């Protein structure tokens, strides 16, 4: 029997990734003001037209990548293989841990983003813990 927890976690993470990716691509300015405040958002948007174009392009591609990850999670949610579920969940845990480490060691040193790093690290840890809980639950099912 295939666990419904994998499907639910994949769909939840897919929904988050798809919505965040779409907002990064299409509502970038409003998203920056909402996340960082008006003062920090103006610093993040660049000072010269060339900088603004580069930042806008970079943010659009980042949003597109996040949207693609959300679509990939949506497709993976329908896979029925238990070994794949375990493999995929372990990979997602490693990805979220790597993101938390990146934010802790590098992103907190960026002056404009320095006030935001703790909230983002906690978010990465919570998303990683959802996969850890799935792994523990599936191991319990496997060995009971």
N, C-alpha and C positions, 0 to 999 in steps of 0.2 A: 504494500500500500504506500502511496506517495503522500508525503506530508503536506498539509495545506499551509503550514507555517511558511514554507519557502515561497509559495505563491503570494501570500499576503505581504511578506517582507519585500519581495521583488516589486510588487505592484506599488507599495508605499514609497520605496526608494525611487521607482520609476516616475511616479507622480511628482515627487519633490524635484528630481532632476529635470524633467520636462518643463515644469512650470518655472523653475529658476533659470533654465537655459533660454526659454522664450522671453522672460523678463530681461535677461541680460542682453539679448539681441535687439529687442524692440522698445523697451522702457528703461534704458540705461541711465539717463539723467535723473529721473524720478527715483530709481532704485538706489543710486548713489546718495541722494539727499536723504532718503528714508533710512539707509543703513549707517551713514557716516555723519549726517548733519550737514547743514548748508556750508559752513566754513571749510570743513575737510573735503566736501564734495567738489568745491571749486578748485581746490589744490589738486585733487585726483584727476580732474578733467583736462589739465594741461594749461599752459600759459600762452603758447603761440599756436597759430592755426596748424602748423605742421605737427606739433606735439598732439594737438587735439585729434587730428586725423589718424595718427598712429595709435593713440589710445582707443579711439572709437573702433578702429579696425581690429585691434587686439581683443577688445571686449566682445565684439561681435563674433569673432572666431572662437573665443572661450565659451560664449553662450551656445554656439553651434555644436561645439564638442560636448558640452554638458547635455544638450538636447539629444545628441547621438547616443550618449551613455544611457540616458533615460529610455530611449527607444530600444537599445540593446537589453536593458533590464526587463523591459516589457516582453521582449521575445524570449528571454531566458526563463521568465516566469512559467512558461508553458512546457518546459522540458520535464520529462517524467523519470529521469535516471537518478537514483539515490546517490551513487558515487559522484556524479557530476554536481549534485546539490552540495555535497560536502566539500568538494574541490573548489567550487565557485564561492562558497561562503568563506572558506579559509583565505582565498584571494582577496575578497572584499574586506576582511578584517585587516589583512596586511596593507591594503590600500588606504584604509582609514587611519591606521597607525602611522603610516608614512606621511599622510597629510598633517596629522597632529604634530609630528616631529618637525616637519617643514615649517609649520606655523610657529612652533615654539622657538626654533633656532634661528629662523630667518625673517619671517614676516613681522615678528614683534620688534625687530630692530629698525624697521622702516618707520620713520617719524610719524607720518600721516596715518599709518595703519596700526601703530603701536597700542592704541587704546582698545582695539577691537580683537586682539589675538586670543584673549582668554575665552571669550564667548564662542569663537570659532573652533578652538581646541575642544571645548566641552561638547560642541555639536558633533565634531568628528568622532569623539570618544563614544557618544551616545549612539551614533549611527553604527559604529563598529561593534558596540555591545549588542545591538539587535541581532547581528550575525552570530556573535558568540552565544547568545541565548538560543538561537536556532541550532547551532552545533551541539550544545549541551542537550537540548531536547531530542535531537535526532540520534545522538549517541545513547541516550536513555532508552529510546524506542528500540534501537538496534540490539541492545544487550539485555533487555527485559524479556 
